[in-house]
Structure formats: structure tokens, C-alpha cells
Amino acid sequence: MNPFSARRSSVAGTKPCLVALVGNPNTGKSTIFNRLTGLRQRIANYPGVTVDRKSGRMRLEAGDFEIVDLPGTYSLTAVSHDERVVMDVLGGRRNMQRPDLLVFVLDATNLKRNLFLVSQAAELGLPTLIALNQCDAARRNGLRIDAARLSRRLGVPVIETVGSNGLGMDELKAAIVEALEAPCFLPRIAWPECITAGCVMLRDGICTLGCKDISDAEVLRVLFDRESVYTEPVLEKLRLRDLIHEAHDGIRSSGLSPGSVEAVLHYRHIETLLEGVVESSGPIARTRESVDRLLLHRVWGTLIFFGVMYAVFQSLYTWAAPMMDLVSAGTDWVQTWVAGFLTGTPVLQSLVCDGILAGVGGVLVFLPQILLLFFFISVLEDTGYVARAAFLMDKLFGWCGLNGKSFVPLLSGYACAIPGVMAARTIEDPKARLTTILMTPFMSCSARLPIYILLIGTFVEPLHGPYVAGWVLFFMHFVGVGVALPLAWVLNRFFLRVKPLPFILEMPDYRLPILRNVVHRMWERGREFVLRAGTVILAFSVIIWALLYFPHEESVATGARAEFVQIQSAERPEAAVLAALQNPESPTSLRLANYVDAAYIEQSFLGRFGKTVQPVFDPAGFDWKITVGVLSSFPAREVIIATMGIIYNLGSDVDEGSTDLRTVLQKEKWTSGSRIGQPVYTMPVVFAIMVFFALCMQCGATVAVVAKELNWWWATASFFGMTALAWVAAVAIYQTARMIPILMS
Amino acid sequence: MRTLEMLTPGILARIEAIQSDCDRAGRLSSLGFIPGQWVKVIRLAPLGDPLTVEFDGQEISLRRSEARLITLEPAGGAG
């Protein structure tokens, strides 16, 4: 009996047995997890870190079993917090239930490296079972594996499986039940004297430094991982560092290198385990080589890469549009339908329709893009192309702290930051992932397009022609990325204290994607977005609605009406105006309604706030109307057009092509201050607005998603950081351009 | 000193040591970059970095900055 086993006896009626799936990335672990649990899955975060904790129920005749799918890892090294999760679960730390059984999912095509994790985990002394996955691929590669012999050597059951078609799943389920009744343990490797002595010394030292409950397996991590997270409770870091140094000196004096001794010993152990187990029938010309020669070719590979990325981008930008329109139309229909029931209570009607339903629609409208992007990501990951794409692109992004895998999130950001930020999960390195998430909102998403088109079409095109206008639009799409990459460099160089991981990529074999997995992943991500980020987006929507609606005093409407009649009477007899207003469908009535809406927005809390803070935006050349427009677009930048429509008395039903709106903007003049009588929209102001929109985080949904993917601290920091940056850039552009008189036309 | 970074693609070489005490050494060695292992660079990325190394039937890509940490046994001993 292994002295370190701490197996909980699972009596019927108490908690179900916990089975943990462990293995390297790309071994088909998730496929086996899906096969074992079906749709009875839950995703949550591990305590304290945003690492997915995927768990599910496996229902068998023998009872219910709780299965947890641990993040794929090559070793138990616990340097980053993401990796720590695996050791935490296996060690039963942070109030987590210790697994009753470990199921290792190994890639049969690369048994040696896969056994490294197994050999390391033997130290934990947990009951173990091995699923030898992708046996079909191993056979195709000319490998013959004697599973029975491997099982005898390891002392634990070895089940051959093929996750993609479900082969061996019944045997695996039966083996799990059996292994829980009669547990088997892995043999631990014999450490040389210098290491055992080092461990004893470290253990005593750590105990006296106030960290009493450290296990033997964890002491090994402290010894080998230089800055292990298990030493966090130890306050006297210097003392601990001395202890580790002392232990390392002991290892060195035995002629071994502390950096690689662990791997060397484990691999030596694995070599003996594998003797006579794997037989290779000579090198087989594998298809991957010829495919790689094409896909990683200097010219063709790069062209294919851009072709694939173009297809992904087009699908987000163009193909998602009809589905998004459908969601918007559905929202409109429901709003109108519900509004019919609430005509008696205007406040409730506005809250339900413009606040809640608009918010729900604002959440659902992102779903088509999220589902499409994760469809492509799943397919590209399952086939093995993502690793190739990262290999091709790494050099372009490495210099600023991102890596080759940042390309897909950043590109997706050009359609919409939400799926882009979620796509950053494919990046294993926490530092590169953090930087990628922070930079994605800078990409020129499709919601920025309307304001560019409106302003360029109204001011640049009439003056300089469509050719220049086209170039300006093209240039605007690079403002964000042009600022983001140097910013990423600065962040990484001076601010981010997270340690970068080396960018080490395994180039997996090419495989056919499994539809079942792809659909599962789309469903998972979509559900997660709606449940986790959706609630926050809805809350934002209701808050902004309230700020734009209240105080909504009746006197505002009466005053606006009187004013409107007075203005109209200048053109024709007052009686004619009043007569026209009798008919609610007349053009005059509609104009009055728009006029009243404009008065309400001006008198709303947000309108008053806009007027108060206008001096802040004055150095960028913004008047109070632009300021209110900018402020009201913080929850979603695309509403700027509708808000401007309301502010300029045209109603919310305008779009970026509206000639009425364009004419009003061209004629708009300052009504107060030093620039009284001058046009508001001069060229410097137009560019200041566009650059502001290019750099500002005017998207509540993105803030919510960043908060869910990282935390609220980063979400807040990136919101204020981007807003400040946008303000500085807008002011700089306005002030610089103002010095060039020709631009002030 | 010869490092993996300098290795001509297509040539076999044996790893001598991992030149680093930091946790990058642990990470590289856990993937099988250990002294005595035969390795071969099979490909460079179009922009010259990263590079792909083949050994033990697996292909691993790493950046030049990491390849630099892996020293190789002097040429000539290769069999």
C-alpha cells in the first residue's frame, strides 16, 4: 500500500466519487470527457483564478461519478496560476475535493513524452488508471504498443481507446468502476540521495517558516520549480531562497544539474518502462510531412494563412450580418409587441422596451459572431492548423509581448471585440493572453464603421472626393492597431509583472475535426457568454436607459411644445400649426415629437452631465451635443448615430447615410463661447471625433467580457486607460490641426 | 559553444546541456529536451523565427531565444 494514498472511502449516499482526467494538451482529453459525461456538464472557475473548471456527471449502473476535466499540461510544474490548478486539484488544496481516481489520457503516438506527466504524478500517490488514446493514429504511424505489458510495468490498468469514434469507452467506464473498488498505484521513481536529502531539509525549513501542511509532492515542486506557488504563505522569501539554493548546491555537488535533473531521471525511468512496449515498423512517409511542406511554405503557407484568415474574418463581418439583423428585427418586434400592453404606463413601457428588452437584444446580437468564430476556432484547432498559424505569425507579434496565437483574437476584434476577447483563451501563456485581451478592444470593430462613414461622407468626401475618402476610411482601420502594438510593448516592458512563459508549441498531427466536439464547443461558449457576460450587459443597458430617461419632467415636453409652436409660427399662421398638430400622423406632429425627444435628452441626467463636463472635451473641439453623444455611446458606440439623430431633432430613426443628418451637421454652429457663430464640425474636430472613437472603450459588453475573462480590476483599468488615451489623442489632433489654418475651413 | 539556434536544418545533433537555471530549463526538459537526446531542426518559420525541432517522433516549435539555451555536443561525434 502506498504510504501517501489518502483515498476517501466513498460510502453510498455521500458525495459521488471524483474522477479527474489528466493529460497533455492535444491528447483528446476533452473528447473523452464529452463521451463520458454527455451533456451533463458544468463550467465554473477554479477558486481565485479564471481557469475553466469543467466537470460533469457520468451515470452508470454502478452509480453516479463526478468527472473533472483538468487543463491540459505537459508537467506538474506550478509556476503560473493556470498550471497551479492541476496541482491544487490533485493535492486537494483550496477546499477542493481530492480526486478518488486519476485517469490519464495519453496520446499513443507520443507515449514517451506523455508518460512524463504520469511519472511525475506518481509522487501524489493517488489511485490511477490509464487511457491509451488515439490508438488508431498510432497504428497508422506504424507503432505497435503492447498495452498489457505496459500495464504490468506500471502496475495500473491500461485501456486502449479511440476518442473520436468512441472505441474502448465501455471498457474505460468499466475500468473506472473497478479501479475505484480495487485501487492501483503507480510506482514512484527512486530519487538519488542528494534529492531526498534536499527534500527533507526543505520540508523542515518550510515547516519552521510557517507552512506546515506541505506534502512531499509539493516539496518536490518547491525544489525543482524555483518560484513555486506553494511557498506563497512563507513570508521570509530570502530565507526560503537560501534553503532552495542550499538544496540545489547539494544536487550540483553530486554532479547533476538542478534545472534538468528531474526530467533526466523521469525520462530514464520511462525508457526502462517502455522497453519492449513500443515497436515501430520503421519510418512511414506520413501525410503530415507533405501537408506541412505546403502549409508552412514561405510563400504558399503564408498565402494560405491569409486566405484562411480572410475567410474567418469575412464570415464574422459579412455572414453573421443576416443573423444579427434577424436578432435585431426580433428584438424590435418583441419591443413593439410588448409596448402594446404597456401604453398606460409610459415609464414602465420605456423601462421594459428601451431598457430591458433592448439590453437582452444587445446581448443576443453578439451570439452569431461568437458561434461562428468558435466554429472556426474549433475546426482549426482540431485539425491542428492553429499551431501552424501560430508558428507562421509568431515573429510578427513576439516583439511586443504577444505571440503567434494572438493573431486570431486580434483579427476577430476587427469584426467585434467580444468573440475576440473570448478567443484569447487559446493562448496558454497567461501574460500573452492578458496582453492580447487588453489590445483586442483597440481593433477597429464593425460598430465603429457607422461614425467613420457618417463623418467621412459628410465632411471629407464633398471636399476631397471619394478617392481620398476611401483612403481615410482605410487609414482609420489602422489607428487602433497602430497604437495597440507599441502600447503592448510598453505594458510588457514596464508594467506587467507576470512572468512570460517560453513560447513552445507542439505541432500536432493533422486530424479530421469531430462535428460533435465542434458543436459542443460553440454551445459551451455561447451559453457562457449569455449567462456570465449577458447579465452585466443587461445591467449596463438598464442603467444608461435610466440616465437618459430620468428625470423626464412633464414641464420639459410642455416647454418644448410651446417653443416649437413659436418657431413654426414664424413661417406660417399659428392656427395652421396647431391644426397640423391635431393630426398625430402629420409631418409637423412628427417633427414636434422629435423636438420633444431632443428636449428630454437635453434635460436628462446624462444630458445635464454632458453639458457639465463639456469643458473637459472642449480642448478636443467637442460642443455639448457631441459630448452627450460621446457619453451616451459608452455602453455601445454604435448608438452614437441614433443619439445624434435625437439631439439634432431628427428622431432616433436615422442611419449613417441619412442626408438630413449630414445637412444638419454641416450647418451646425457654436451657439455660445468664444467660437460663437463658427461651424462646429471643422476638419480637426471631425478627425478628433474619429480618433476618439477609434481608441475609446465605448462598449459595455466588452468591459463585461474582459471582466469575466480576467477580472474587474483589469476591466476597469482598460476602460479608464483607453478613455484617457482616446481623450489625449483627440485633444492632440485637434490642437495640432488647429495650427494648420488650411484645415480650419 | 554550439547551440540549437545555430544548428543547420536537417542535421542531427545531441544535446549537451540546458544553459539555464530558470524555470525555462524545467519546461524545456519536461518536453524531452534533456542531455543526450538526439535532435534535428526541420524547419524555420518564414520570418526566420521560431524553428521546429524533431525528436522522438514529435515536432516542437520554439523561439530562437529558447533554442539558444540548449547547447549541443561538438559536431563529429554524431553517428
Interface residues (C-beta under 8 A of the other chain):
Chain A: Y74 S75 T77 V79 T109 N110 K112 R113 F116 N141 F224 D225 R226 E227 H248 S257 P258 G259 S260 E262 A263 V264 Y267 S280 D292 L296 H297 R298 G301 T302 A387 F391 L392 D394 K395 L396 G398 G404 K499 L501 P502 F503 I504 L505 E506 M507
Chain B: A17 I18 S20 D21 C22 D23 R24 A25 G26 R27 L28 S29 S30 L31 G32 I34 P35 R43 A45 P46 L47 G48 D49 P50 T52 D56 G57 Q58 E59 I60 S61 L62 R63 S65 E66
